[in-house]
Amino acid sequence: MKVTVTGSLGNISGILTEKLVNAGHDVYVISSRQERIREIKALGATTLVGRLDDEHFINNAFKNSDAVYTMVPPSYGTAAEIKKVGDVYVKAVKENSVPYVVNLSGIGSHLPDGPGPAGANYHNEKQFDSIDGTSVLHLRPGLFYSNFYGSADMIRQQHIIGNNFGGNIILPLSHPHDIAQVAFEALHHRNFSKKGSLYVVSDEITGKEIAETLGKAINIPDLRWVEFPDQQLLESLLKQGMSPEMAHTYIIDMGVALREGVLLRAYFKESQRVLPGATGFKKFADEFAKILF
């Protein structure tokens, strides 16, 4: 089976590509960087180099695909850019009559005017769902475990970790490996039909519990969760080199929605939320300690 994977060798797409190749599929990986060609070839896949918002390129990339995995990288940092890439994907799927699509969406994508990327994900889900004759599975992960790697310096130097929401909010979190596994199983077995969505959550844990668990793993027992004011967090993100648009889309606006309880209402109504056999946060904390401490 020919599978086209977007997202280059990112945290999810790289693992997914390796799993698909090992299962005997003919895998084509889309990357914007020429230097990725050697790494992708080493995995046994073929590289297609181009931009995700290039309609002609994506249309050609999806030709003769039995299935595609679609995602929009954070480098497309505004809701408008996320929608644009989604529209390009949808048009290419339609024109090539791709029978199966696994689409990486996100929690909150049930909200038409949702915060951060949620509203754009809502748009993209609806566009995919409008395609006749194509089975589509939208994966809705929680906040990525891997985001915590960006806090390593603050943890080391100040013994704090946090965001612009309080430490008592229950957060659905996802390990990229778990997301890749769910995507692989769906693409390999093609065990979904018509249109649907699936929450892909590895654990549910509060900010205070995150600080306690990471602190124990890295031997910083006084590590604590801090709720930063929106403006202070924004200024910190800008100093780190993040664009204002990306900072608002992926962090500030999402944090506001979390502390106001808007983002997760639909999620917490689900009876089966956490994946069976998923990577719990304690196991990730041990990974975090080995890699960075």
N, C-alpha and C positions, 0 to 999 in steps of 0.2 A: 504494500500500500504506500502511495506517495503522500507524505505529510509535510506541509509547509509550516515552519515555526517562526513567529516573529519574536523580537526581544533579544536577538543575538545570543550571547552566552551569559545572560544575566542570571540572577540568583535562582530563578525558576526555569527559564528557557534552557540554560545550559544543562541542568539536571534532566529536564524533560527530553532534550535532544539525545543525551547519552542513553536513556532508558529506551527510547524509540528505536535507535540504531541497534542496540543490543537485542531487541525483540524482532529484528529482521526487516524493519521498515526502511523505505527509501526517503531519507529526510533532507529537506532543503531549509537552510537557516538564513533568515534575512538579517543583515547587519549593515550599519551605516559606515563601518570602518574596515578598510582594506586589510589592516594588520590582523584582523580576526580570522582571515582566511586559513592560515596555517593551523590555528587551534581547532577550528571547526572541522577541517579536513582530518586532523588527528583523531577526532571522535568518530570519523567514518561518515560525516555528512557533507553536503555540498553547500557552499556559500553563495548567496545572492546579495550583492552589494547595492544599496540604494536607500532612499529616504521613505519613511512610512507614509508621509503625506504626498508622495509622488504617485498620482493616480495611474499613469501609464506603467510605471515600474511595478506597482503592486498588482495590477491587472495581469501583467505577464508572469509575475511570481506565483500567482495562484492558478495558473493554467494547468489543467490535467491533475490537480490535487484531489485526492480522495477525502482529505480532511485538512483543516488548518487550525492552528492555535493562534489566537489574536490577543494582543495586549498593547497598551499605550505606555511607553516609558515615561518616567517623571520629567525627562528633558522637555517633553511637551507640557509646559508648565501652566497653561491656562485652560479653563473650561472650553473656550472656543477651539483651542488646538486639539484637545482630546476629542471633541466632537468631529473636527475635520478629519482626523485620522480614522475615527470610527466610520464616517461616511465613505471614505476611500475603501476601507475594508468591505463594507456592505455592498458597494457597487461592484467590486471585484468578485465577491462571492456570487452575486446575482449573475454577472456576465459569464462566469465560468461554471455556473451550476454546481458549485462545490456542495457535496451532499452532507458533510459533517463539519461543524464549527464548535470548538471549545473556546469560549471568550472569557478572558480574565476581567472581571468587573470589580465590585467592591461592596462592602457593607454600606448601606444607605442609598443604594441605587434604586430603591423603590420610591424615592422622593423626586418628583419632577423638578423641583427647584432646590434640591439638596445642596448642602455646603461642600466646599472644596471640589473634589472630582465627582461627588455623588450625583449631582444633577446631570453632568456630562455622561456619566455611566448609565444613568436612566435613559438618556437620549439614545445612546449606542445600543443598549439592550432592546429598546423598542424598535429601532431600525433593523436590527438583526431578526427580531421576531416577525417582522413584516415580510420576510423572504419566503416565498412559497417553495415547497419541495426540499428545504434544507433543515436538517435537525440541528438545533443549537442548544448548547449547555453553557449557561453563564455561571462562572465560579465567583463566589462572593467571600473573599478572605477577610479576616480582621486586620488589625494593625500588625505589621511584619516584625517578628523577632529581630531581624537583621537591622532594623532602625536603631536599636540600642547601641550598636557599635559606634555610632556617631557621638555618643555621650561618654566615650571612654576617658578622654582627657579631663572632663569635668568631674567624673567619678574619682579619678586618681588624685586630682589636685584639690578638689573642694569637698569631696565625700558627699556629693549630692547628685540626684538625678531628678528629672521632672519635665513638666510641660505646662501648658496654660489651663490645666484642669486639676482638680483636687485628687488626693491620694486615696479617696474612698470609692471612687467610681469603678465599677466592674468593667474591665476591658476584655473584649474578645481578641485574642492574639493568634497569629499563624506563623508556623515555620515554613519558609520557602520550600523545604524538602517535602513537606506534607502536601503543599499545593501542587508541586510537580508530580507527586505520586497520583493524586486524584486526576490531574489532567492526563497523565499517561494511561491510567486505567480506562478513562473515558474514550481516548483516541484509539487505544489498542483494541479494546473490545467493541467499541462503537455500540455501547449498551444504553444509549439514550435515543429517544425519538421525539419528533416534534420540537417543542420549545420548553425550556425549563431553567430553573436556577438552583444552586446548591451552595449553602454556607460551608466554607472550608476553614474551620477554626480548631486550633491545636490546644488551646487552654483558655480559661477565663480567670482573671486575676486582677486585683486592684493595684494602684500605683504603690501603696505602702507595702504590699506583698512583693511587688517587683523589687523594691529597694532592699527588703529583708532577704529575699532569695539570692539576689546578685551579691549583696554584701557578704553573705555567708560563703558563697562560692569563691569570692576573690579575697576573702579575709579582710574585709573592711566592715566590721560589725556595726559601725555608726553611720553607715550609708543611709540617707533618708530621702524621701520624696518631697520635692518642693513645687508648689504651684506658682509659676511665674506670671506676672502681669502681661497682657497681650503685647503691649508696646516694648517692654523689656525683652521678651522672647523674640519679637520681630527684629529688633536692633541686633541681637546676638546672631540671628540667622543671616542677616545681611553682612555682618562682619566676617562670617564664615564663607562668604562668596555666593550665597544663594540669592537668586533674583527676587525682587518683591513679589512678583506674580507667583512664583513657585512656592515661596514662603507662605503666602496667604492660602493658596490652593490646597497644598498638601499638609500644612501644619496648623497655622493660626485658625483658619475657618473651621477645620475639623475639630480642633480643640474646643472652640466655642460651642459647637454643636454637641460635643460629648458632655460638657459640663451643664448644658441646658437640657439634656436628655432627649434631644430631637433625633439623633443619629441612630440610636439602637433600639427604638421602641418595637419595630417590626421584628428585629432579630430575637429579642427576648421573648417573643410570643411563640417561637419555634419550639416544638417539644424535643427534638433531637438536634442539639447544637454542636457539641464538641465531637470531632471525628473519633471513632473507635480506633484505638492503637496509635493515636497521634502523639507527637513529640511534646510532652509536657514542659512547662516553663523551667522546672528544676533541671531537666536534662539540658535545655538550652543554656542555662546559667553555667553549667559545667563546661559546655562548649565555649562560651564567652570567656571563661576564666583561662582555658587552655590557649586560646588564640591571642588574647590581649593582656593577660596578666601572668 
